[in-house]
Structures are given as C-alpha cells and as structure tokens.
Amino acid sequence: MGEFFPAQVFKQLSHARAVIERHLAATLDTIHLFGSAIDGGLKPDSDIDLLVTVSAAPNDSLRQALMLDLLKVSSPPGDGGTWRPLELTVVARSEVVPWRYPARRELQFGEWLRHDILSGTFEPAVLDHDLAILLTKARQHSLALLGPSAATFFEPVPKEHFSKALFDTIAQWNAESDWKGDERNVVLALARIGTVAKLAMRQPFVLFKGLTFQKLCLPGAFRPGDHHNKMLRPGLCVVHASPQYL
C-alpha cells in the first residue's frame, strides 16, 4: 500500500490501524479507506476517511477510550500538525447487513468533535441516514485495509433509500443557526452529496428538482459564478468549496 500514498499518509494509516486494532481487535471485521484518498486524490487539507466494521457493538467505555486514542493520530485541519484530519465511522455489520434505513452508527470520530471529546462529552450510538451515502461511496471507491472489499462485504443501498438520505441530510439546514460556525463542513457535505449522487444514480441531479437555491445553499458561504463553483444542476444550486478541500 505504501507505494500509493505519501510516506506520511502511509504512516498515519498504520498508526490509526494500530489504534483501531488495539481497542476493537476482539470484534474487528473490516477497515476500509475511502473518500478523496481513493477517489480524486488528497488535497492539502483533505481528511482521511476510514470505515470500520465490527461484529458486535462497542460498549460506552470502549467507545470513549477509542475516541480519546484517535486524537493522537489526527490533527485539526490547517494547523500544521503531524497528521491529516482523521474521520472514522464504526458500524456493526448486523446493523447494516441486511440493509435497513436508517442504519445505526456505533461511533463517529472527527476533528469537529475534538473539543467535546477532550471535555468528556461523547456522542452515543445513533441512527444515521448519512450511512446510506457513506456506504454507497465506500462500495464505489474504497481500499480494504483489513478484510474483503466493501463492494462484496456490504449490500447495495437501494436507490429509494439513497434518495431519502440526500433529502434528510439537506433537511438539517433550514436556518442560519443550523450551519452557523460550521459552514466549511456543511459546504463540503453538499459537494459530497452532489458527487456521490451523480455516481450512484448515473443521471443528472433530478433528485434535487424542486428544491430552491436557498434550501440547498448557504448564504455567504460561496459566490455564484466563482471560478471554483460546482454546479449540481442548472438553475437549482451552485455549491462552492475551496479547491484545497475537495
């Protein structure tokens, strides 16, 4: 694997895998690398995205210990730290195979949670509609660091569930208070939705038909017509994300 990634990324993946195995070894089924590391290439501030599958849900103490340890192999974006930002999602296979919507997420780690983790606040397992998008993306483009390929390990997400996940994700952002202070992550999520939707549905973004520009896009987060804008659908939405993040 080392020949495909810069030495520092390979080193970070090795350290992250060691942390995962140390805490989840008894139940660990698979580790999949997905996202820009596999599809499109890592940009300067890109996250490293990992999907971890276990045979049994971790208890609260195990979940908390893992998240605290992951802080050591991840750095906040843009701070010049040793590592790239790490985003890790843990699912129990019995909660996603056979597939159901929404599926249960056992754990999510990301740099936006660093302050909460350090202050002793840990998100519990939750039903997460975004898993329909995440698993679709992993089945399309991922690398198995442990276990079989995602395309064979996970069932395809039905199109109707994928479509519902897109709308449920967008529905989270109805007012400025829903995205205030988190504009970067929201814009990146919208860009990801557009990219994955096109690949998954193999058609233009008719799923977004009827949604207004204001519904999909965040005032002040981008400028229509900017050189780096990404058009989701003519007349419906323009999403801007700085190129170093995409």
N, C-alpha and C positions, 0 to 999 in steps of 0.2 A: 504493500500500500504506500510505502514511503516515497516511491518514485512519482506518485500522482499529486503530492501536496508539498508545499514548502516545509522545510525541516521543522520550523516552529509549530506549524499546524499539526504535523505528524506527532510531534512531542506532546502537544496539548491533548490530542485524541488518545494517546497512550496513557497519559495521566488521568484523563477523565474516565477511560475504561477501567483503570485500576480502582478508582474511587467507586464506580458503579459495582464492580465485582466484589469489592470488599464489603459492601453493605447488602447486596442483593444476591450473592453467589448461590444461596440455597434455592432460590426460585427463578433465577435469571434464565430466560429463554433466548431472547434476541437483542441485539443492539444494531440499529440502522442509522447511518449517516445520510441526511437528505438536505434539501434546501440548496442554497447557492453554491455550497461546496461541491455539489454534484451536478447541478443544473445551472449553467450560466457563469459559474466561476465566482470565487470570493473577491469582494471589493475591500478597500481598506478598513471599513468599519462593519463588515458583514458579520452576523452571528454564525456560530457553528451549531447546527441543528441536529439533535440526536433524539431518536425514538427508541425507548426501551420497553420491552415486553417481559412480563413476569408471569409465573404460573399461579401465584397467589398474591393477593393484595398486601402491601406492607402495612404494619401497624403504625400508630402515630409516632412512637419513639424511633422506629426505624426510618420513617419518612423525615422526621426532623433532623436526625443525625446525618442522613444522606444530603439534605439540602445545605446544612452547615458545612459539610466537607466539600461540596461542589463550589462553594465560594472561593476555595483555594485554587481552583483550576479554571477560573473565569475572571475577566476584568471588565469594568464598565466601559461602554463604547467611548472612544475618543480620549481616554485618559492616559494613553501611552503606556499602559500596563504590560505585563509579561504576556498575557493571554488575550485572545479574542473573547468577546462576549459569548457565553455558552447558553443555549436554550435547550432544555431537556424535558421531555414528556414521558411519563411512565404510565403504561396501561397494563391491566391484567388480561391475558388472552381470552379468558372466559367471558369478559365483558365486551369484547369486540368480535369474537367468533363463537357462535354465529353473530353476524352483524345485527345491530339494532340501533334505533335513533330515538333520542340522543344516547350516545355511549358514555360510559363512566371513565373519567380520567382519575388515576390514582395520585398523580403528582405532577406538578409543573414547576420548573425552575427557570428563572431568567434574571437578568441584571435589574430589571424594574422591581424585583422583589427583594433586592439586597437589603435595603433599609428595614423592611418588615422582618426578614429572617434574623438579622442581627439584633433586632429589638424583641425577638421571641414570638413573633406572630407568624404562624404557618397556616397556609391555606389547606383545608381538608380535601379529601376526595370529592369530586363534583361531577354531575352530568354535564357534558361539554359538547355542544353542537359542532364546535370547531374541529373535533376529531374526524368528522366526515371529510372535511377539506384536507386535514393533515394526512390521513391515511390514503386518500386519493393521490396526494402529491408523493408520498413515500412509495406507493405502488408504481407510480410512473417513473420516478428517478430517485434511486437511493443505492447505497452500498452497504451490504451486510458486513458489519464488523464482527458479529457473532451470530451464528445460526443461519437459516435459509434466507433466500431473498424475500423482500416484502411482497413481491407480486405473487409468490406461492404461499407465503405464510398467512396473509390476510385475505379476506374475501373482498371482492369489488363492492364499493359503496353504490347502491342504486342511484340512478340519476335523480329520482324524486327526492331522495334524502340529501344528496349533494346540493340540489337547488334550494331546498329548505334551509340548509346550513348557511348558504350565502345570504339569504334574506334575514335569517335570525342574527347573523353576525352584523349586518348593516343596521338592523333594528336597534342595536345597542346604542347608537349615536344619534339621538333625536334632538339634543340641545347642546349648546356650547359647554355646559357643565359636564357633559358626558365625555368630552375629549380634552377639556382644558388641562394643560400641562402634560398631556400625553400625545400631542399632535404627531410626533415622529412615528410612534408605534402604530397609530391609527392609519396614517397615510400609507405606511408600509403594508399594513394588513389589507387595505383596499387594493394596493398594487398587486399583492399576492393573490387576492381573490380574482382579479382580472386575468392574471396569467394562468392560474390553475383552471379557472372556468373555461377558458379558450381551449386548453388541452383536454380537459375532461369531457366537455360537451362536443368538441370538434365542430363548432359552429360559432358565428358571431355572438355577441353577448345579449341575445334576446331575453335571457333571464332577467335582465335589468329593465326591460321595457316597461315604461310607465313610472319608473322612479325618477324623481326630479333631480336636477343638478344639486340642489341644496341637500337633498336626502342623502346622496352618495358622497358629497364632497364637503370639505371643511373650509369655511370662510377664513381667509388669511393664511391658510396652510400652503397655498400654491397660487400661481398666477396663470390663468388660462392663456395659452399662446406661448408660454415659456418654452425654451428650446428642449427642455428635458421632460415636458409633459408626456404622459402616456394616455392615449385615447382608448377608453373602454368601449365606447360605442358612439358614433357620430350623433351629436345632438343630445346625448344623455349625460355624459360625465367626462371630465378630464381630471386625471389624478396626477399630481406632481410628487415626485420623490427625488431628492438629490441623488445624482448618479453614484456617489460613493457608497450608498446604502443598498443599491439594487444589484 
